[in-house]
Amino acid sequence: MAAKLAALVVLVAFLAGPAACEGASICFNGWLRLPTFNPWLCSRGSRMRSRLGHGYYDNRWSKSYCPRAEVIVRGAVKDAVAAYPGIGAGLIRLFFHDCFVRGCDASVLLTTTNSNNSDTEREGLPNKNSLRGFQVIDAAKAAIEAACPGKVSCADIVAFAARDASYFLSNRRINIRMPGGRYDGRESFANETDQLPGPFSTVTELQTSFTAKGLTSDEMVTLSGAHTIGRARCMFFSSRFSEMDPAFAAKLKAQCNGNDDTNVNQDDVTPYVLDKQYYRNVIDRRVLFTSDAVLNSIKTITQVTENANIAGTWERKFERAMENMGKIGIKTRADQGAEIRKVSIDSIFMRAAMRRTSSHAPGLCTNGTRSRGGGNYGRREIRLRTGDGKDGIRVWARRDVVTELAVALTPDGR
């Protein structure tokens, strides 16, 4: 029976052409692995798995064909990180916070949802007024929509941006093989952000949080290494001064100067480089958060020591852990409530105009509702400025497409 079924599906795929295998799932049933575009072709008891793939947008026979998608994202990230390295840390954190709540579905970007609620993940305590990188996602999305509209999800852009930020911040030492094929979710709720591990977490709480997402304790230690970049507010570690290396604590006290809202570098040795220095800092008691310090415990010190001392170990582990994290709870076109967010050119200009007065106005990937329309615009340039008088976003428009969107970030990277 299995042999007949295999022959039947192969015949269907042959007759239907490449589009028959264009869907987002594979059947797994013992030895039988059949590409399929129809869930009903999976027999009862087999497992449906989302079909992520490397070079997902490069298949010219696929409806998702968009060969420049990843190049566009990398260009947007490169420009942003060159202007302000801190935005790279924000992009990696954005990916992490997306995947840990509702899976890697760009729900962390939403300001309104399918349920018409505005208390989205961005309003949750771990995210409110602290997430960064939205402009970079919007820049990439605008350019991609101009090149191949309606094909590339915001969720994939978030994942690719984190991959590329890791590449540039590590001086090209970290190359994550990040697959594509995710779809965007339509729901987002602030109260679900309590799934994110916090700065005061114990090692047991960290392990439990990562295990719940299908990640190992070693991957938890590995991904914590991203704290070698970025900044943190004094309120999250000022109670720990007595537990830190005395010289490090004295330096932090001077920087914080009693102001809990002051931001300081998480790694004061190589603050703008994604490297293994974090693990040496853990050993030397020169880390900020409780969740960093607890990695010096008997449960995790072996991994910490290996990452600190063996060249290349952490980088290779970080590549694999980021790829695995990118597979958490992904959605496919067959899932209820999944889509590829799409915004018309009219909306691009409307929202760009809104940024004249607010650098946090809704962008291309932030609204869960679809909009249609367009326009026949002559070639023109829109220059938008931030509060400090610097260029915020520059849009070149020709007819009904956006041909270029560059981002010049404000000093704090937002």
C-alpha positions in Angstrom: 0.0 0.0 0.0 2.8 2.4 0.9 4.5 1.7 -2.4 1.3 2.5 -4.3 0.8 5.7 -2.4 4.3 6.8 -3.1 3.9 6.1 -6.8 0.6 8.0 -6.8 2.1 11.1 -5.1 5.1 11.1 -7.3 2.8 10.9 -10.4 0.7 13.8 -9.1 3.8 15.9 -8.5 5.1 15.1 -11.9 1.8 16.0 -13.6 1.3 19.1 -11.6 4.8 20.4 -12.0 6.9 22.3 -9.5 3.9 24.2 -8.1 2.6 20.9 -6.7 5.6 20.8 -4.3 5.5 24.5 -3.6 3.5 24.2 -0.4 4.7 24.4 3.1 4.6 20.9 4.4 6.2 17.4 4.2 4.7 14.1 5.3 6.8 11.9 7.6 5.6 8.4 8.0 8.3 5.9 8.8 10.6 5.5 5.7 8.1 7.4 3.5 8.9 11.1 3.0 6.7 12.5 0.3 6.7 16.2 -0.8 3.1 17.4 -0.8 1.1 20.5 -1.2 -2.1 19.0 0.3 -2.4 18.0 4.0 -5.0 15.3 3.1 -2.2 13.3 1.3 -0.7 12.7 4.7 -2.1 9.5 6.1 -3.5 9.4 9.6 -0.7 9.1 12.2 1.9 10.9 10.1 3.2 14.2 11.2 2.8 17.5 9.3 6.0 19.6 9.6 6.4 23.1 8.4 8.7 23.2 5.4 11.4 25.8 6.0 14.2 25.9 3.5 17.5 27.5 2.8 17.2 29.6 -0.3 13.5 29.5 0.1 12.9 32.5 -2.2 15.4 31.4 -4.9 13.2 28.7 -6.6 12.1 30.3 -9.8 9.3 27.7 -10.1 7.8 28.7 -6.8 5.1 31.3 -6.1 7.4 32.7 -3.5 10.2 33.4 -5.9 11.9 36.6 -4.9 15.7 36.1 -5.6 16.8 39.5 -4.2 14.9 39.2 -0.9 17.8 38.1 1.3 20.2 40.5 -0.5 17.8 43.4 0.2 17.6 42.5 3.9 21.4 42.2 4.2 21.8 45.6 2.6 19.4 47.3 5.0 21.0 45.7 8.0 24.5 46.5 6.8 23.7 50.2 6.4 21.9 50.4 9.7 24.7 48.7 11.7 27.3 50.8 10.0 25.5 53.9 11.1 24.8 52.7 14.6 26.1 49.3 15.8 23.6 49.2 18.7 20.8 48.6 16.2 22.3 45.2 15.4 21.9 44.1 19.0 18.3 45.3 18.8 17.6 43.2 15.7 18.9 40.1 17.4 16.8 40.8 20.5 13.8 41.5 18.3 14.1 38.0 16.7 14.4 36.4 20.1 11.4 38.2 21.5 9.4 37.3 18.5 10.1 33.6 18.5 9.5 33.1 22.2 6.0 34.4 22.1 3.6 32.7 19.6 6.6 31.5 17.6 8.6 33.2 14.9 5.6 34.9 13.2 6.4 38.7 13.5 3.7 39.0 16.1 6.2 41.2 18.1 5.8 43.9 15.4 2.1 44.3 15.5 0.4 47.4 16.8 -3.1 46.3 15.9 -4.3 42.7 15.3 -7.0 40.6 13.8 -8.9 40.9 17.1 -8.6 44.7 16.9 -6.7 44.9 20.2 -3.9 47.4 20.7 -2.4 45.8 23.8 0.0 43.8 21.7 3.4 42.2 22.6 5.1 45.5 22.0 3.2 46.8 25.1 4.3 43.9 27.3 6.6 44.7 30.2 9.8 43.1 28.6 9.2 45.0 25.3 7.6 48.4 26.1 9.9 51.2 25.1 12.8 48.9 24.7 12.6 47.1 21.4 14.6 48.5 18.5 15.1 47.9 14.8 11.6 48.4 13.5 12.9 50.9 10.9 15.3 48.4 9.5 12.5 45.8 9.1 10.3 48.4 7.4 13.1 49.5 5.1 13.7 45.9 3.9 10.0 45.3 3.6 9.4 48.4 1.5 12.2 47.5 -0.9 11.1 43.8 -1.1 7.5 44.8 -1.8 8.7 46.9 -4.6 10.7 44.1 -6.1 8.2 41.2 -5.6 5.0 42.2 -3.8 3.2 39.9 -1.4 5.8 37.1 -1.4 8.1 37.7 1.6 6.8 37.6 5.1 7.8 40.0 7.9 8.6 37.0 10.0 11.3 36.0 7.5 12.6 39.5 7.3 13.0 39.6 11.1 14.9 36.2 11.0 17.2 37.3 8.2 17.9 40.6 9.9 19.0 38.9 13.0 21.2 36.6 11.0 22.8 39.5 9.1 23.2 41.6 12.3 25.1 38.6 13.8 27.3 38.4 10.7 28.3 42.1 10.7 28.6 42.5 14.5 30.9 39.4 14.7 33.2 40.8 12.0 31.8 38.2 9.6 32.8 35.3 11.9 29.2 34.1 12.5 27.3 32.8 9.4 23.9 31.5 10.4 22.1 29.2 7.9 18.7 30.8 8.4 16.0 29.1 6.4 12.9 30.9 5.0 9.3 30.1 4.6 7.6 31.5 7.7 4.3 33.2 7.6 3.1 36.1 9.6 0.6 35.8 12.5 -2.4 38.0 13.0 -2.6 38.0 16.8 -0.4 39.5 19.5 -1.1 40.0 23.2 0.9 41.9 25.8 0.1 39.4 28.6 1.8 36.6 26.7 5.2 38.2 27.0 5.6 36.7 30.5 7.0 33.7 28.6 10.2 35.6 28.0 13.0 34.9 30.4 13.8 38.0 32.5 16.9 39.7 33.9 16.2 38.3 37.4 15.7 34.7 36.3 17.5 31.8 38.1 19.3 29.1 36.1 16.4 26.7 36.7 13.9 29.3 35.4 16.0 29.9 32.4 16.3 26.2 31.6 12.5 25.7 32.0 11.8 28.6 29.7 14.1 27.4 27.0 12.9 23.8 27.3 9.3 24.9 26.9 10.4 26.2 23.4 12.2 23.0 22.4 15.7 24.4 23.1 18.3 22.7 25.3 20.1 24.0 28.3 23.3 24.3 26.2 21.4 26.4 23.7 20.2 28.6 26.5 23.8 29.2 27.6 24.8 29.7 24.0 22.0 32.2 23.2 22.7 34.1 26.4 26.0 35.0 24.8 24.2 37.7 22.7 24.5 39.8 25.9 28.0 40.6 24.8 26.4 43.4 22.8 23.7 45.9 23.5 22.8 48.1 26.4 20.8 47.8 29.6 19.1 50.1 32.0 20.6 50.5 35.5 17.3 49.5 37.1 17.8 45.9 36.1 21.1 45.4 37.9 21.7 48.2 40.4 20.7 45.8 43.2 23.6 43.5 42.3 26.6 45.8 42.8 27.8 44.0 45.9 27.9 40.7 43.9 30.0 42.0 41.1 33.8 42.4 40.7 34.5 45.5 42.8 36.2 47.5 40.1 33.4 46.7 37.6 30.8 47.7 40.2 32.5 51.0 40.9 32.5 51.8 37.2 28.9 51.0 36.8 27.9 53.1 39.9 29.6 56.1 38.4 27.9 55.6 35.0 24.4 55.0 36.6 24.9 57.9 39.0 21.7 56.9 40.9 19.6 57.2 37.7 17.8 53.9 37.1 16.9 54.9 33.5 20.6 55.3 32.5 21.7 52.8 29.8 25.2 51.2 30.0 27.0 48.7 27.8 26.4 45.1 28.7 30.0 44.2 27.9 32.5 46.9 28.7 35.4 45.1 27.0 34.2 44.6 23.4 30.7 46.4 23.6 30.2 46.5 19.8 31.5 43.0 18.8 29.5 39.8 19.0 32.1 37.5 20.5 32.8 35.1 23.3 33.9 37.8 25.7 30.6 37.5 27.5 31.6 34.1 28.9 34.9 35.5 30.3 32.8 38.2 31.9 30.5 35.6 33.5 33.5 33.9 35.1 35.1 37.2 36.2 31.8 38.5 37.7 31.6 41.4 35.3 28.1 40.8 33.9 24.9 42.9 34.6 21.9 40.7 35.1 21.1 38.0 37.6 20.3 35.8 34.6 23.9 36.3 33.4 25.5 35.7 36.8 23.7 32.4 37.5 25.4 30.8 34.5 28.4 30.6 36.8 26.6 27.8 38.6 27.5 24.1 38.7 24.7 23.4 36.2 26.2 25.5 33.4 29.8 26.4 34.2 31.2 23.7 32.0 29.6 25.2 28.9 30.5 28.7 30.0 34.2 27.7 30.4 34.3 25.9 27.0 32.7 28.9 25.3 35.2 31.2 26.9 38.4 29.2 26.3 38.0 27.2 23.0 38.3 29.3 19.9 35.4 29.0 17.5 33.3 26.9 19.8 30.7 29.5 20.8 30.4 30.9 17.3 29.5 27.5 15.8 27.1 26.8 18.6 25.5 30.2 18.3 24.9 29.6 14.5 23.1 26.3 15.2 21.1 27.7 18.2 19.9 30.7 16.2 18.8 28.5 13.4 16.9 26.2 15.8 15.3 29.1 17.6 14.1 30.3 14.2 12.0 27.2 13.9 9.9 27.7 17.1 6.2 27.7 16.5 6.4 28.7 12.8 3.2 29.2 10.8 2.5 28.1 7.3 0.0 29.1 4.7 -2.2 26.1 5.8 -2.4 27.5 9.4 -5.5 29.4 10.4 -4.6 33.0 11.0 -1.4 33.1 9.0 -0.6 35.4 6.1 2.1 37.5 4.4 1.5 41.0 5.5 1.1 43.4 2.7 0.7 47.2 2.5 -0.1 49.3 -0.5 2.1 52.1 -1.8 -0.5 54.6 -0.6 -0.1 53.3 2.9 3.7 53.6 2.6 3.5 57.3 1.9 0.8 57.8 4.5 2.8 56.1 7.2 6.1 57.7 6.0 4.4 61.1 6.4 3.4 60.1 10.0 7.0 59.7 10.8 7.5 63.4 10.4 6.2 63.8 13.9 6.8 60.3 15.4 9.7 57.9 14.8 7.5 55.2 16.2 4.5 55.5 13.8 3.1 52.3 12.4 5.2 50.8 9.6 4.8 48.2 6.9 5.0 45.1 9.1 3.3 46.5 12.2 -0.4 46.5 11.2 -2.2 43.2 11.0 -4.9 44.4 8.5 -4.5 44.2 4.8 -4.9 47.3 2.6 -5.3 47.6 -1.1 -4.7 50.4 -3.5 -1.8 52.1 -5.2 -1.0 55.3 -7.0 0.8 56.7 -10.0 3.5 58.8 -8.4 6.1 60.7 -10.4 9.7 60.3 -9.3 10.2 62.3 -6.1 12.1 62.1 -2.8 10.6 62.4 0.6 12.9 63.5 3.4 11.7 62.9 6.9 13.5 64.2 9.9 13.7 63.1 13.5 13.4 65.3 16.5 17.1 66.1 16.6 17.0 67.4 13.0 18.8 64.5 11.4 17.4 62.6 8.4 15.1 59.9 9.6 14.0 58.0 6.5 14.5 58.8 2.8 12.1 57.3 0.3 12.6 57.5 -3.5 9.3 56.8 -5.4 8.9 56.2 -9.1 5.4 55.6 -10.5 3.8 53.0 -8.3 6.8 51.5 -6.7 9.2 52.3 -4.0 12.7 51.9 -5.5 14.8 52.9 -2.6 14.3 53.3 1.1 17.3 54.1 3.2 17.4 54.4 7.0 19.5 56.9 8.9 19.0 56.1 12.6 18.7 58.5 15.5 21.5 58.4 18.1 19.7 55.9 20.3 19.0 53.5 17.3 15.3 53.8 17.5 
